[in-house]
Amino acid sequence: MKISLLGGTGDIAEGLVLRWTKAGHDIYIGSRSEEKATGIADGYNKRLFELGIESDIQGGVNADAAAASEVIVISLPYEYAVSTLEQIKSSLEDQIVISPVVPMSRVGKVFMYTTPAQGSAAQEIKEALPESVRLVSAYHNLPASELKEIDRVLDYDVVLCGDDDGAKEVVKNLTEEMENLRALDAGPLEASMMIEAITPLIVNLNVRYKPQHFSVKFV
Ligand SMILES: NC(=O)c1ccc[n+]([C@@H]2O[C@H](COP(=O)([O-])OP(=O)(O)OC[C@H]3O[C@@H](n4cnc5c(N)ncnc54)[C@H](OP(=O)(O)O)[C@@H]3O)[C@@H](O)[C@H]2O)c1
């Protein structure tokens, strides 16, 4: 499957890029800068080659990345997600778009969820996308630092939600190709706020219990 990551040069993208390449997918890293994207793609190709994994990760500007793939991950900070999607709108048609985006801010000593007017980042992002795009909200609670260690088995649950069952099935399969991750369907996109809001809680626990990196598992 062809998968592009907008802001694919960043933290959460790294593990997704490496793990999905290892699983055999074609990956395209998007960025504001073509040079930055190709440089990071080359670095990941080199790293995978040294691990004996064949790869041909591509890099380019976000609009080209979006146009190149069937699945797009919005691996961008909340502050720039909607503005970036608006800039590349002509590259969006009927792809499956995955949002791991979490709006949060520091209030005193703790991080808090910052509720967007629409109810969640996913619902706000949905408004910025063409109707024909199928949005799935997922990966908010995965720690980037552990995801990027590609041989590390992640015994976590990934809660996802969205309004299109076919798109959720694709994201479920992509998730479970990453060893030991279990995808759980939490229902429609309206449920996204509950998943997104767990992330600042996890970040606060990570600060308090350093160097532990918590995630989510339902038992
Ligand atoms: N980090 C985590 O552990 C984690 C876990 C779960 C979910 N998330 C969510 O995943 C999303 C990405 O998080 P991250 O930690 O990967 O972010 P990040 O590394 O801070 O940033 C990702 C990319 O965003 C692009 N970017 C930065 N400023 C921008 C701007 N002004 N306009 C457009 N693009 C800009 C940059 O790409 P270029 O400079 O190449 O354009 C950057 O590499 C966030 O919404 C976060 O809430 C993160």
The ligand as an SDF file (V2000), in Angstrom:
LIG
                    3D

 48 52  0  0  0  0  0  0  0  0999 V2000
    5.4330   12.6390   19.4170 N   0  0  0  0  0  0  0  0  0  0  0  0
    4.6050   11.7310   19.9190 C   0  0  0  0  0  0  0  0  0  0  0  0
    5.0030   10.8900   20.7710 O   0  0  0  0  0  0  0  0  0  0  0  0
    3.1710   11.6650   19.4580 C   0  0  0  0  0  0  0  0  0  0  0  0
    2.3980   10.5660   19.8480 C   0  0  0  0  0  0  0  0  0  0  0  0
    1.0860   10.4780   19.4130 C   0  0  0  0  0  0  0  0  0  0  0  0
    0.5330   11.4860   18.6320 C   0  0  0  0  0  0  0  0  0  0  0  0
    1.2970   12.5720   18.2940 N   0  0  0  0  0  0  0  0  0  0  0  0
    0.6790   13.6140   17.4650 C   0  0  0  0  0  0  0  0  0  0  0  0
    1.2680   13.5220   16.1750 O   0  0  0  0  0  0  0  0  0  0  0  0
    1.3870   14.8250   15.6070 C   0  0  0  0  0  0  0  0  0  0  0  0
    2.8410   15.0550   15.2210 C   0  0  0  0  0  0  0  0  0  0  0  0
    3.6120   15.0100   16.4110 O   0  0  0  0  0  0  0  0  0  0  0  0
    5.2110   15.0220   16.3440 P   0  0  0  0  0  0  0  0  0  0  0  0
    5.7040   14.9180   17.7340 O   0  0  0  0  0  0  0  0  0  0  0  0
    5.6610   14.0270   15.3410 O   0  0  0  0  0  0  0  0  0  0  0  0
    5.4510   16.5110   15.8020 O   0  0  0  0  0  0  0  0  0  0  0  0
    6.8250   17.2280   15.4250 P   0  0  0  0  0  0  0  0  0  0  0  0
    7.9120   16.2370   15.3130 O   0  0  0  0  0  0  0  0  0  0  0  0
    7.0020   18.3620   16.3810 O   0  0  0  0  0  0  0  0  0  0  0  0
    6.4790   17.8990   14.0140 O   0  0  0  0  0  0  0  0  0  0  0  0
    6.1640   17.1080   12.8730 C   0  0  0  0  0  0  0  0  0  0  0  0
    6.4450   17.9080   11.6260 C   0  0  0  0  0  0  0  0  0  0  0  0
    5.5680   19.0160   11.5200 O   0  0  0  0  0  0  0  0  0  0  0  0
    6.1260   19.9170   10.5810 C   0  0  0  0  0  0  0  0  0  0  0  0
    5.9050   21.3000   11.0020 N   0  0  0  0  0  0  0  0  0  0  0  0
    6.4830   21.9650   12.0310 C   0  0  0  0  0  0  0  0  0  0  0  0
    6.0820   23.2600   12.0520 N   0  0  0  0  0  0  0  0  0  0  0  0
    5.2280   23.3990   11.0050 C   0  0  0  0  0  0  0  0  0  0  0  0
    4.5100   24.5120   10.4750 C   0  0  0  0  0  0  0  0  0  0  0  0
    4.5790   25.7350   11.0170 N   0  0  0  0  0  0  0  0  0  0  0  0
    3.7280   24.3110    9.3790 N   0  0  0  0  0  0  0  0  0  0  0  0
    3.6650   23.0890    8.7820 C   0  0  0  0  0  0  0  0  0  0  0  0
    4.3600   22.0160    9.2360 N   0  0  0  0  0  0  0  0  0  0  0  0
    5.1240   22.1730   10.3280 C   0  0  0  0  0  0  0  0  0  0  0  0
    7.6310   19.6280   10.5220 C   0  0  0  0  0  0  0  0  0  0  0  0
    7.9070   19.1020    9.2330 O   0  0  0  0  0  0  0  0  0  0  0  0
    8.7220   19.9420    8.1160 P   0  0  0  0  0  0  0  0  0  0  0  0
    9.6280   20.9040    8.8440 O   0  0  0  0  0  0  0  0  0  0  0  0
    9.4890   18.8810    7.4270 O   0  0  0  0  0  0  0  0  0  0  0  0
    7.6840   20.5960    7.2810 O   0  0  0  0  0  0  0  0  0  0  0  0
    7.8130   18.5520   11.5700 C   0  0  0  0  0  0  0  0  0  0  0  0
    8.8130   17.6250   11.2690 O   0  0  0  0  0  0  0  0  0  0  0  0
    0.9110   15.8250   16.6630 C   0  0  0  0  0  0  0  0  0  0  0  0
   -0.3750   16.2740   16.3360 O   0  0  0  0  0  0  0  0  0  0  0  0
    0.9150   15.0370   17.9610 C   0  0  0  0  0  0  0  0  0  0  0  0
   -0.0990   15.4650   18.8330 O   0  0  0  0  0  0  0  0  0  0  0  0
    2.6090   12.6730   18.6780 C   0  0  0  0  0  0  0  0  0  0  0  0
  1  2  1  0
  2  3  2  0
  2  4  1  0
  4  5  1  0
  4 48  2  0
  5  6  2  0
  6  7  1  0
  7  8  2  0
  8  9  1  0
  8 48  1  0
  9 10  1  0
  9 46  1  0
 10 11  1  0
 11 12  1  0
 11 44  1  0
 12 13  1  0
 13 14  1  0
 14 15  2  0
 14 16  1  0
 14 17  1  0
 17 18  1  0
 18 19  2  0
 18 20  1  0
 18 21  1  0
 21 22  1  0
 22 23  1  0
 23 24  1  0
 23 42  1  0
 24 25  1  0
 25 26  1  0
 25 36  1  0
 26 27  1  0
 26 35  1  0
 27 28  2  0
 28 29  1  0
 29 30  1  0
 29 35  2  0
 30 31  1  0
 30 32  2  0
 32 33  1  0
 33 34  2  0
 34 35  1  0
 36 37  1  0
 36 42  1  0
 37 38  1  0
 38 39  2  0
 38 40  1  0
 38 41  1  0
 42 43  1  0
 44 45  1  0
 44 46  1  0
 46 47  1  0
M  CHG  2   8   1  16  -1
M  END
$$$$
